[in-house]
């Protein structure tokens, strides 16, 4: 494995460790607006929510809390909990 490949491999490995282990990793808050309470993300319900999938198949996140709140409010008439990850 050459140096470039080794560097890429190390960066991928580092992505799974926390800041306490590797302080060079940068994090940012991501918000997901959902009318449901859950502990883990899964792809099993894709297509059952808003349904538009504007940017293709997948899970949608934003770095702006108000946008996530808008989607959560739009998709549910009940009070929702917004989680930052």
ROLUMLO-173117 format. One record per residue: residue in one letter; chain; x, y, z of N, C-alpha, C in turn. Coordinates in steps of 0.02 Angstrom, whole numbers. Example, Ala and Ser with C-alpha at 12.3 -4.5 7.8 and 13.67 -1.06 7.14 Angstrom:
// ROLUMLO-173117
+-----+-------+--------+--------+--------+--------+--------+--------+--------+--------+--------+
: res : chain :    n_u :    n_v :    n_w :   ca_u :   ca_v :   ca_w :    c_u :    c_v :    c_w :
+-----+-------+--------+--------+--------+--------+--------+--------+--------+--------+--------+
:   a :     A :    660 :   -284 :    390 :    615 :   -225 :    390 :    660 :   -165 :    390 :
:   s :     A :    642 :   -112 :    354 :    684 :    -53 :    357 :    645 :      2 :    394 :
+-----+-------+--------+--------+--------+--------+--------+--------+--------+--------+--------+
//
This chain:
// ROLUMLO-173117
+-----+-------+--------+--------+--------+--------+--------+--------+--------+--------+--------+
: res : chain :    n_u :    n_v :    n_w :   ca_u :   ca_v :   ca_w :    c_u :    c_v :    c_w :
+-----+-------+--------+--------+--------+--------+--------+--------+--------+--------+--------+
:   x :     A :     43 :    -59 :      0 :      0 :      0 :      0 :     45 :     62 :      0 :
:   x :     A :     33 :    108 :    -47 :     75 :    168 :    -49 :     53 :    218 :      4 :
:   x :     A :     91 :    273 :     11 :     78 :    322 :     65 :      9 :    355 :     57 :
:   x :     A :    -10 :    369 :     -5 :    -75 :    401 :    -16 :   -132 :    354 :      4 :
:   x :     A :   -127 :    291 :    -14 :   -178 :    243 :      5 :   -181 :    233 :     81 :
:   x :     A :   -123 :    233 :    112 :   -120 :    226 :    185 :   -152 :    285 :    219 :
:   x :     A :   -140 :    345 :    193 :   -171 :    406 :    221 :   -246 :    403 :    215 :
:   x :     A :   -271 :    383 :    157 :   -343 :    377 :    147 :   -372 :    326 :    195 :
:   x :     A :   -339 :    269 :    201 :   -362 :    216 :    247 :   -365 :    243 :    318 :
:   x :     A :   -313 :    278 :    340 :   -312 :    305 :    408 :   -367 :    356 :    420 :
:   x :     A :   -381 :    397 :    370 :   -435 :    447 :    377 :   -503 :    412 :    384 :
:   x :     A :   -513 :    359 :    346 :   -576 :    321 :    352 :   -582 :    288 :    420 :
:   x :     A :   -528 :    260 :    444 :   -529 :    230 :    511 :   -542 :    282 :    564 :
:   x :     A :   -510 :    340 :    559 :   -518 :    394 :    607 :   -590 :    419 :    610 :
:   x :     A :   -626 :    414 :    556 :   -694 :    440 :    554 :   -740 :    404 :    603 :
:   x :     A :   -720 :    345 :    626 :   -761 :    307 :    672 :   -743 :    316 :    745 :
:   x :     A :   -694 :    358 :    759 :   -673 :    370 :    828 :   -697 :    438 :    851 :
:   x :     A :   -704 :    446 :    917 :   -728 :    509 :    945 :   -672 :    559 :    951 :
:   x :     A :   -690 :    621 :    965 :   -642 :    674 :    975 :   -593 :    659 :   1032 :
:   x :     A :   -616 :    624 :   1083 :   -572 :    607 :   1139 :   -514 :    564 :   1117 :
:   x :     A :   -526 :    521 :   1069 :   -474 :    478 :   1044 :   -431 :    514 :    992 :
:   x :     A :   -463 :    552 :    949 :   -427 :    586 :    896 :   -453 :    658 :    890 :
:   x :     A :   -420 :    706 :    923 :   -444 :    775 :    923 :   -440 :    810 :    855 :
:   x :     A :   -410 :    779 :    805 :   -407 :    811 :    740 :   -471 :    802 :    699 :
:   x :     A :   -516 :    759 :    724 :   -579 :    748 :    689 :   -626 :    807 :    703 :
:   x :     A :   -657 :    832 :    651 :   -704 :    888 :    658 :   -775 :    863 :    654 :
:   x :     A :   -819 :    890 :    695 :   -889 :    871 :    697 :   -932 :    932 :    684 :
:   x :     A :   -993 :    919 :    662 :  -1042 :    973 :    657 :  -1110 :    944 :    676 :
:   x :     A :  -1154 :    986 :    699 :  -1221 :    965 :    718 :  -1263 :    956 :    655 :
:   x :     A :  -1301 :    902 :    654 :  -1347 :    888 :    598 :  -1416 :    876 :    628 :
:   x :     A :  -1466 :    906 :    598 :  -1535 :    900 :    621 :  -1576 :    860 :    571 :
:   x :     A :  -1623 :    822 :    598 :  -1669 :    782 :    557 :  -1739 :    795 :    582 :
:   x :     A :  -1782 :    822 :    540 :  -1851 :    837 :    560 :  -1896 :    778 :    547 :
:   x :     A :  -1923 :    750 :    601 :  -1966 :    691 :    595 :  -2023 :    696 :    645 :
:   x :     A :  -2082 :    672 :    628 :  -2137 :    671 :    676 :  -2133 :    610 :    722 :
:   x :     A :  -2081 :    570 :    717 :  -2076 :    509 :    756 :  -2018 :    512 :    805 :
:   x :     A :  -2025 :    479 :    861 :  -1970 :    472 :    909 :  -1934 :    406 :    895 :
:   x :     A :  -1869 :    408 :    891 :  -1830 :    348 :    878 :  -1760 :    357 :    904 :
:   x :     A :  -1725 :    302 :    914 :  -1657 :    305 :    940 :  -1604 :    294 :    886 :
:   x :     A :  -1622 :    261 :    832 :  -1575 :    247 :    778 :  -1605 :    262 :    711 :
:   x :     A :  -1564 :    281 :    664 :  -1587 :    292 :    596 :  -1588 :    226 :    558 :
:   x :     A :  -1638 :    219 :    516 :  -1643 :    160 :    473 :  -1671 :    181 :    406 :
:   x :     A :  -1657 :    143 :    355 :  -1682 :    159 :    289 :  -1748 :    123 :    274 :
:   x :     A :  -1774 :     86 :    322 :  -1834 :     46 :    310 :  -1898 :     87 :    297 :
:   x :     A :  -1900 :    150 :    318 :  -1960 :    191 :    309 :  -1952 :    243 :    254 :
:   x :     A :  -1899 :    239 :    216 :  -1889 :    288 :    162 :  -1947 :    282 :    112 :
:   x :     A :  -1975 :    340 :     95 :  -2031 :    342 :     49 :  -2099 :    344 :     83 :
:   x :     A :  -2100 :    338 :    150 :  -2164 :    338 :    186 :  -2179 :    406 :    218 :
:   x :     A :  -2131 :    452 :    217 :  -2141 :    518 :    247 :  -2166 :    568 :    197 :
:   x :     A :  -2129 :    621 :    189 :  -2149 :    673 :    141 :  -2157 :    643 :     72 :
:   x :     A :  -2116 :    596 :     55 :  -2124 :    560 :     -8 :  -2090 :    590 :    -68 :
:   x :     A :  -2068 :    651 :    -64 :  -2040 :    684 :   -123 :  -1971 :    657 :   -142 :
:   x :     A :  -1929 :    643 :    -92 :  -1861 :    620 :   -104 :  -1828 :    664 :   -157 :
:   x :     A :  -1830 :    729 :   -145 :  -1807 :    779 :   -193 :  -1736 :    769 :   -217 :
:   x :     A :  -1693 :    745 :   -173 :  -1623 :    738 :   -190 :  -1603 :    665 :   -196 :
:   x :     A :  -1652 :    621 :   -206 :  -1638 :    550 :   -213 :  -1651 :    510 :   -150 :
:   x :     A :  -1642 :    445 :   -156 :  -1655 :    398 :   -102 :  -1605 :    409 :    -46 :
:   x :     A :  -1627 :    413 :     16 :  -1581 :    420 :     71 :  -1612 :    455 :    131 :
:   x :     A :  -1570 :    468 :    181 :  -1590 :    504 :    241 :  -1572 :    577 :    233 :
:   x :     A :  -1615 :    621 :    255 :  -1605 :    693 :    245 :  -1589 :    728 :    311 :
:   x :     A :  -1538 :    770 :    309 :  -1517 :    808 :    367 :  -1504 :    880 :    346 :
:   x :     A :  -1503 :    925 :    395 :  -1487 :    995 :    383 :  -1444 :   1020 :    441 :
:   x :     A :  -1407 :   1073 :    428 :  -1369 :   1103 :    483 :  -1408 :   1161 :    515 :
:   x :     A :  -1470 :   1171 :    493 :  -1511 :   1225 :    520 :  -1571 :   1196 :    558 :
:   x :     A :  -1573 :   1210 :    622 :  -1626 :   1183 :    664 :  -1696 :   1204 :    641 :
:   x :     A :  -1704 :   1265 :    617 :  -1770 :   1288 :    597 :  -1797 :   1250 :    536 :
:   x :     A :  -1754 :   1228 :    492 :  -1776 :   1189 :    435 :  -1800 :   1120 :    458 :
:   x :     A :  -1763 :   1088 :    503 :  -1784 :   1023 :    530 :  -1850 :   1031 :    567 :
:   x :     A :  -1856 :   1084 :    606 :  -1918 :   1097 :    643 :  -1977 :   1104 :    595 :
:   x :     A :  -1967 :   1140 :    539 :  -2020 :   1150 :    490 :  -2044 :   1083 :    463 :
:   x :     A :  -1998 :   1038 :    445 :  -2018 :    972 :    420 :  -2053 :    932 :    474 :
:   x :     A :  -2028 :    933 :    535 :  -2060 :    896 :    589 :  -2131 :    922 :    601 :
:   x :     A :  -2140 :    987 :    601 :  -2206 :   1016 :    611 :  -2252 :   1002 :    552 :
:   x :     A :  -2225 :   1004 :    492 :  -2264 :    992 :    431 :  -2290 :    921 :    428 :
:   x :     A :  -2251 :    873 :    452 :  -2268 :    803 :    445 :  -2310 :    776 :    503 :
:   x :     A :  -2320 :    817 :    555 :  -2358 :    791 :    613 :  -2397 :    846 :    647 :
:   x :     A :  -2460 :    833 :    665 :  -2498 :    882 :    703 :  -2483 :    880 :    778 :
:   x :     A :  -2444 :    831 :    799 :  -2427 :    825 :    870 :  -2359 :    855 :    884 :
:   x :     A :  -2346 :    869 :    948 :  -2281 :    897 :    968 :  -2227 :    844 :    955 :
:   x :     A :  -2170 :    867 :    927 :  -2115 :    822 :    912 :  -2053 :    842 :    949 :
:   x :     A :  -2008 :    795 :    955 :  -1943 :    808 :    986 :  -1891 :    812 :    932 :
:   x :     A :  -1851 :    864 :    932 :  -1798 :    873 :    883 :  -1733 :    852 :    914 :
:   x :     A :  -1696 :    808 :    880 :  -1633 :    783 :    907 :  -1576 :    808 :    862 :
:   x :     A :  -1522 :    828 :    894 :  -1461 :    847 :    858 :  -1411 :    789 :    863 :
:   x :     A :  -1379 :    774 :    807 :  -1331 :    719 :    805 :  -1264 :    744 :    781 :
+-----+-------+--------+--------+--------+--------+--------+--------+--------+--------+--------+
//
